[in-house]
């Protein structure tokens, strides 16, 4: 019994060291990256996505931690570009599905389903939520911004 409890305590230690998010403000994977923070944007290089419209997988050896989340990049140049101006590359609404946020939910945001509009990156759960968002891009984006202000600090499970 003692060895079971000790094993459970040792397994829980990395969780205690993980950064605490205020109620799911950033869409991250379960677990932590090598940098000690949960991985955001499914590990997709946001600089490549924004600059080239190309969702390519990033690598752990080119990673940056920002606001408690880890981001991966395909190159050192992209990593440096992100570090110089994270706001230019971060997805809206914490990386959650922007259409979902517009209806008061925090659905997963898939970097393969994205829209770049007015210098902003929006992610979506799937092609259907992306299409629904695009039916009224300006109006739905504004609704999502208004809802985000209300739900940003609320845990996913409470919505």
C-alpha positions as CSV (number, residue, x, y, z in Angstrom):
1,X,0.0,0.0,0.0
2,X,2.8,2.4,0.9
3,X,4.5,1.8,-2.5
4,X,1.2,2.6,-4.3
5,X,0.8,5.9,-2.4
6,X,4.4,6.8,-3.0
7,X,4.1,6.0,-6.7
8,X,0.9,8.1,-6.9
9,X,2.7,11.0,-5.2
10,X,5.7,10.8,-7.5
11,X,3.4,10.7,-10.6
12,X,1.6,13.8,-9.3
13,X,4.7,15.9,-8.9
14,X,5.0,17.1,-12.5
15,X,1.3,18.2,-12.2
16,X,2.1,20.3,-9.2
17,X,4.9,22.1,-11.1
18,X,2.7,22.7,-14.2
19,X,1.6,26.3,-14.7
20,X,-1.9,27.0,-13.4
21,X,-4.3,28.3,-16.0
22,X,-7.1,30.5,-14.9
23,X,-10.0,28.3,-16.0
24,X,-8.9,27.2,-19.5
25,X,-8.0,30.6,-20.9
26,X,-5.8,29.0,-23.6
27,X,-6.6,25.9,-25.6
28,X,-3.9,23.4,-24.7
29,X,-3.3,19.7,-24.9
30,X,-3.4,17.4,-21.9
31,X,0.0,17.0,-20.3
32,X,3.0,19.2,-20.6
33,X,5.7,19.8,-23.2
34,X,9.4,19.4,-22.6
35,X,9.4,23.2,-21.8
36,X,7.2,22.4,-18.8
37,X,4.1,24.0,-20.1
38,X,1.1,22.5,-21.9
39,X,1.3,22.5,-25.7
40,X,-0.9,25.0,-27.6
41,X,-2.1,25.1,-31.2
42,X,-1.7,21.4,-31.5
43,X,2.0,22.0,-32.0
44,X,1.4,23.8,-35.3
45,X,3.9,26.6,-36.2
46,X,1.7,29.7,-35.9
47,X,4.2,31.9,-37.8
48,X,4.1,29.6,-40.8
49,X,0.4,29.5,-40.6
50,X,0.0,33.3,-40.4
51,X,2.7,34.3,-42.8
52,X,2.3,31.5,-45.4
53,X,-1.2,30.1,-44.8
54,X,0.5,26.8,-44.2
55,X,-0.3,24.8,-41.1
56,X,3.0,22.9,-40.6
57,X,4.0,20.9,-37.6
58,X,6.5,22.6,-35.3
59,X,9.3,20.9,-33.4
60,X,10.0,20.8,-29.7
61,X,13.6,22.0,-30.2
62,X,12.1,25.3,-31.6
63,X,9.7,26.1,-28.8
64,X,8.7,29.2,-26.9
65,X,6.6,29.5,-23.8
66,X,4.2,32.5,-23.7
67,X,1.4,33.2,-21.2
68,X,1.9,29.7,-19.7
69,X,1.6,27.7,-22.9
70,X,4.2,26.2,-25.1
71,X,4.3,26.9,-28.9
72,X,6.4,24.9,-31.4
73,X,7.9,26.2,-34.6
74,X,9.4,24.6,-37.8
75,X,12.5,26.8,-37.7
76,X,14.6,29.0,-35.4
77,X,13.6,32.0,-37.6
78,X,9.9,31.4,-36.9
79,X,10.6,30.9,-33.2
80,X,12.4,34.3,-33.1
81,X,9.6,36.0,-35.1
82,X,7.0,34.8,-32.6
83,X,9.2,35.8,-29.6
84,X,9.6,39.3,-31.1
85,X,5.8,39.8,-31.5
86,X,3.6,37.0,-30.1
87,X,0.4,39.1,-30.6
88,X,0.9,39.0,-34.4
89,X,0.6,35.2,-34.4
90,X,-1.6,34.1,-31.5
91,X,-5.0,32.9,-32.4
92,X,-8.0,34.8,-31.2
93,X,-10.1,33.6,-28.3
94,X,-7.3,31.6,-26.6
95,X,-7.0,29.3,-29.6
96,X,-10.5,27.9,-29.0
97,X,-13.0,27.5,-31.9
98,X,-14.0,31.1,-32.6
99,X,-17.5,30.0,-33.7
100,X,-17.9,28.0,-30.5
101,X,-16.9,31.0,-28.5
102,X,-19.5,33.1,-30.3
103,X,-22.2,30.7,-28.8
104,X,-20.6,30.7,-25.4
105,X,-18.6,27.4,-25.6
106,X,-14.9,26.5,-25.7
107,X,-14.5,23.9,-28.4
108,X,-11.1,22.7,-29.6
109,X,-9.5,25.0,-32.2
110,X,-7.9,23.0,-35.0
111,X,-5.1,24.9,-36.9
112,X,-6.1,22.9,-40.0
113,X,-9.4,24.8,-39.9
114,X,-8.5,28.4,-39.8
115,X,-9.4,31.8,-41.2
116,X,-7.0,34.8,-41.5
117,X,-9.0,38.1,-41.5
118,X,-8.1,41.7,-40.6
119,X,-4.7,40.5,-39.4
120,X,-6.2,38.0,-37.0
121,X,-6.0,34.2,-36.8
122,X,-9.2,32.4,-36.0
123,X,-9.3,28.6,-35.4
124,X,-12.3,26.3,-35.6
125,X,-13.4,22.9,-34.4
126,X,-14.1,21.7,-37.9
127,X,-15.1,22.7,-41.5
128,X,-18.8,23.2,-40.4
129,X,-18.0,25.7,-37.7
130,X,-15.6,27.5,-40.0
131,X,-18.3,27.8,-42.6
132,X,-20.8,29.0,-40.1
133,X,-18.4,31.7,-38.9
134,X,-17.8,32.8,-42.5
135,X,-21.5,33.3,-43.1
136,X,-21.1,36.6,-41.2
137,X,-17.4,37.0,-40.5
138,X,-17.6,40.5,-39.0
139,X,-20.7,39.9,-37.0
140,X,-19.7,36.5,-35.6
141,X,-16.2,37.8,-34.8
142,X,-17.7,40.6,-32.8
143,X,-20.1,38.3,-31.0
144,X,-17.1,35.9,-30.3
145,X,-15.1,38.9,-28.9
146,X,-18.0,39.9,-26.7
147,X,-18.6,36.3,-25.5
148,X,-14.9,35.8,-24.9
149,X,-14.9,38.6,-22.4
150,X,-17.6,36.8,-20.5
151,X,-16.2,33.2,-20.7
152,X,-12.5,33.6,-20.8
153,X,-12.1,32.8,-17.1
154,X,-14.6,30.1,-17.0
155,X,-13.5,26.4,-17.1
156,X,-14.5,24.4,-20.2
157,X,-16.6,22.0,-18.1
158,X,-18.6,24.8,-16.6
159,X,-19.9,26.1,-19.9
